[in-house]
Amino acid sequence: MKNIIVIALLSAALAAPGFAQAKEVTVKAIPATMEDLVKLRDGVAKTPEGGAAVFLIAMIMYGGDNGLGLQAFTLALDMSELVPGKVYKGYSPRSTWDGYWEQVRRYSYLGRIYAKGTVPGDEYALPAGPVTFTVTEVRPQADGSVKVFAATTSGNWPRPFTVRKNDKGIWKVKEASSLFAGPADLPPPRREQQKSDEL
């Protein structure tokens, strides 16, 4: 009898609005310039999961080039998280985000743990071809923002963060602290190549 009740409760929970089917956002490639990112953003960030994907892309971009990545983060953040500055078009992220950027400098592959098909064995290298991000849940909040949950390939539960739609209909990130926690499955340590003995 208890098993029947548990199954019934689970079925009811899965049928609730907060447990909608997972949604995937696929992009042809990670942008190499801000112009490319703006075009991509304008195409995909018209939904909460699209806005979430743009922020995850910014994490990947930061892992490869801190300067370009910081501009990408500035574009992906809600205006409430920006201050006047010189990073991108007269704005910079609030200093409260500085510790999060440090995490990506520490784990340059951190953004890649959110890309479908990556594995720790090769430092979460992106697959050849299109890159896909999976949002497992979209949960509307009372203030009009939306909490989204991004799947990882590093053995973690899906990580929640908050997006909010701006006056142009583009979804941007308001809060994302959980995205910057280190991966559960770390890549194996790199082995230094032994130098040949030339003497």
C-alpha positions as CSV (number, residue, x, y, z in Angstrom):
1,M,0.0,0.0,0.0
2,K,2.8,2.4,0.9
3,N,4.5,1.7,-2.5
4,I,1.2,2.6,-4.3
5,I,1.0,5.9,-2.4
6,V,4.6,6.8,-3.1
7,I,4.1,6.0,-6.8
8,A,0.9,8.1,-6.9
9,L,2.6,11.0,-5.2
10,L,5.6,10.8,-7.6
11,S,3.3,10.7,-10.6
12,A,1.4,13.7,-9.3
13,A,4.6,15.6,-8.7
14,L,6.0,14.8,-12.2
15,A,2.7,16.0,-13.7
16,A,2.9,19.4,-11.9
17,P,4.0,22.5,-13.9
18,G,7.4,22.6,-12.2
19,F,8.3,19.2,-13.6
20,A,7.9,20.0,-17.3
21,Q,9.8,17.9,-19.8
22,A,13.5,18.8,-20.1
23,K,14.2,21.3,-22.9
24,E,17.4,21.5,-24.9
25,V,19.0,24.5,-26.5
26,T,21.5,23.7,-29.3
27,V,23.9,26.1,-30.9
28,K,26.1,25.5,-34.0
29,A,29.2,26.6,-32.2
30,I,30.5,28.7,-29.3
31,P,30.8,32.3,-30.5
32,A,34.3,33.6,-31.1
33,T,33.3,37.3,-31.0
34,M,30.9,39.5,-29.2
35,E,29.1,40.2,-32.5
36,D,28.5,36.5,-33.0
37,L,27.3,36.2,-29.4
38,V,24.8,39.1,-29.8
39,K,23.3,37.4,-32.9
40,L,23.1,34.1,-31.1
41,R,21.5,35.8,-28.0
42,D,18.9,37.6,-30.1
43,G,17.9,34.3,-31.6
44,V,17.7,32.0,-28.6
45,A,17.2,34.2,-25.5
46,K,13.6,34.8,-26.1
47,T,12.8,31.9,-23.7
48,P,14.1,31.3,-20.2
49,E,16.0,28.3,-21.3
50,G,17.6,30.2,-24.1
51,G,18.7,33.0,-21.8
52,A,20.1,30.3,-19.5
53,A,22.1,28.9,-22.4
54,V,23.6,32.3,-23.3
55,F,25.0,32.5,-19.8
56,L,26.4,29.0,-19.9
57,I,28.0,30.0,-23.2
58,A,29.5,33.0,-21.5
59,M,31.0,30.6,-18.9
60,I,32.6,28.6,-21.7
61,M,33.9,31.7,-23.4
62,Y,35.4,33.0,-20.1
63,G,37.2,29.7,-19.7
64,G,39.0,30.2,-23.0
65,D,39.5,34.0,-22.9
66,N,38.9,35.9,-19.7
67,G,38.6,39.3,-21.4
68,L,36.1,38.1,-24.0
69,G,34.3,36.0,-21.5
70,L,33.8,39.0,-19.1
71,Q,32.2,40.9,-22.0
72,A,29.9,37.9,-22.6
73,F,28.9,37.8,-19.0
74,T,28.1,41.5,-19.1
75,L,25.8,40.9,-22.1
76,A,24.1,37.9,-20.4
77,L,23.5,39.5,-17.0
78,D,20.3,41.3,-16.0
79,M,20.7,45.1,-15.8
80,S,20.3,45.0,-12.0
81,E,23.6,43.1,-11.9
82,L,25.5,45.7,-13.9
83,V,27.2,49.0,-13.0
84,P,28.7,51.8,-15.2
85,G,32.1,50.5,-16.4
86,K,34.4,49.8,-19.3
87,V,33.9,46.0,-19.9
88,Y,31.1,46.2,-22.6
89,K,29.3,49.2,-24.0
90,G,29.6,51.3,-20.8
91,Y,28.8,48.6,-18.3
92,S,30.6,46.1,-16.0
93,P,29.2,43.3,-13.8
94,R,28.8,44.2,-10.1
95,S,31.9,43.4,-8.0
96,T,29.8,40.8,-6.2
97,W,30.4,38.5,-9.2
98,D,34.2,38.7,-9.0
99,G,34.5,35.6,-6.9
100,Y,32.5,33.6,-9.4
101,W,34.9,34.6,-12.2
102,E,37.7,33.4,-10.0
103,Q,36.1,29.9,-10.0
104,V,36.2,29.8,-13.8
105,R,39.8,30.8,-13.7
106,R,40.4,28.0,-11.3
107,Y,38.5,25.5,-13.3
108,S,38.7,26.7,-16.9
109,Y,36.5,23.8,-18.0
110,L,33.7,24.7,-15.6
111,G,31.3,26.0,-18.2
112,R,31.8,22.9,-20.3
113,I,30.3,20.6,-17.7
114,Y,26.9,22.0,-18.8
115,A,27.4,20.9,-22.4
116,K,25.8,17.6,-23.3
117,G,28.2,14.8,-24.1
118,T,31.3,16.2,-22.3
119,V,33.3,13.9,-19.9
120,P,35.9,14.5,-17.2
121,G,38.4,12.2,-18.9
122,D,39.3,14.8,-21.4
123,E,38.7,17.9,-19.3
124,Y,35.1,18.2,-20.5
125,A,36.2,19.0,-24.1
126,L,33.3,20.1,-26.2
127,P,32.0,17.6,-28.8
128,A,32.7,18.3,-32.5
129,G,29.8,20.1,-34.1
130,P,26.8,21.7,-32.4
131,V,26.8,22.2,-28.6
132,T,23.6,21.4,-26.6
133,F,22.6,22.5,-23.1
134,T,19.8,20.8,-21.2
135,V,17.4,22.7,-18.9
136,T,15.6,20.0,-16.8
137,E,13.1,22.3,-15.1
138,V,11.7,25.8,-15.5
139,R,10.0,27.1,-12.4
140,P,8.2,30.5,-12.5
141,Q,8.6,32.8,-9.5
142,A,6.2,35.2,-7.9
143,D,8.2,38.2,-8.9
144,G,8.1,37.4,-12.6
145,S,11.5,35.8,-12.8
146,V,12.1,32.1,-13.6
147,K,14.3,29.6,-11.9
148,V,15.9,27.2,-14.4
149,F,17.8,24.1,-13.6
150,A,20.8,23.2,-15.9
151,A,21.9,19.6,-16.2
152,T,25.6,18.8,-15.8
153,T,27.8,16.0,-17.0
154,S,30.0,16.0,-13.9
155,G,27.9,13.9,-11.6
156,N,26.0,16.8,-10.0
157,W,22.3,17.3,-9.6
158,P,20.9,19.9,-12.1
159,R,21.9,23.4,-10.8
160,P,19.4,26.2,-10.3
161,F,19.8,29.8,-11.3
162,T,17.4,32.7,-12.0
163,V,16.6,34.5,-15.2
164,R,14.4,37.5,-15.8
165,K,13.0,39.0,-19.0
166,N,14.1,42.5,-19.9
167,D,12.0,45.2,-21.7
168,K,13.1,43.9,-25.1
169,G,11.8,40.4,-24.4
170,I,15.3,38.9,-23.8
171,W,15.9,36.6,-20.8
172,K,19.0,37.5,-18.8
173,V,20.6,36.0,-15.6
174,K,19.8,37.6,-12.2
175,E,21.4,35.1,-9.9
176,A,23.7,32.1,-10.6
177,S,25.8,31.2,-7.6
178,S,25.2,27.5,-7.8
179,L,26.6,27.3,-11.4
180,F,30.0,28.2,-10.1
181,A,30.4,25.4,-7.6
182,G,33.2,23.0,-8.6
183,P,32.4,19.9,-10.5
184,A,31.8,16.7,-8.6
185,D,33.9,14.6,-11.1
186,L,37.3,16.3,-11.6
187,P,39.4,15.5,-14.6
188,P,42.4,13.2,-14.0
189,P,45.6,15.1,-13.2
190,R,47.7,16.0,-16.2
191,R,50.8,14.0,-16.6
192,E,53.8,16.1,-17.4
193,Q,55.7,14.7,-20.4
194,Q,59.2,13.5,-19.4
195,K,61.9,15.4,-21.2
196,S,64.3,13.3,-23.3
197,D,67.8,13.1,-21.9
198,E,70.0,14.8,-24.4
199,L,73.3,14.3,-22.5
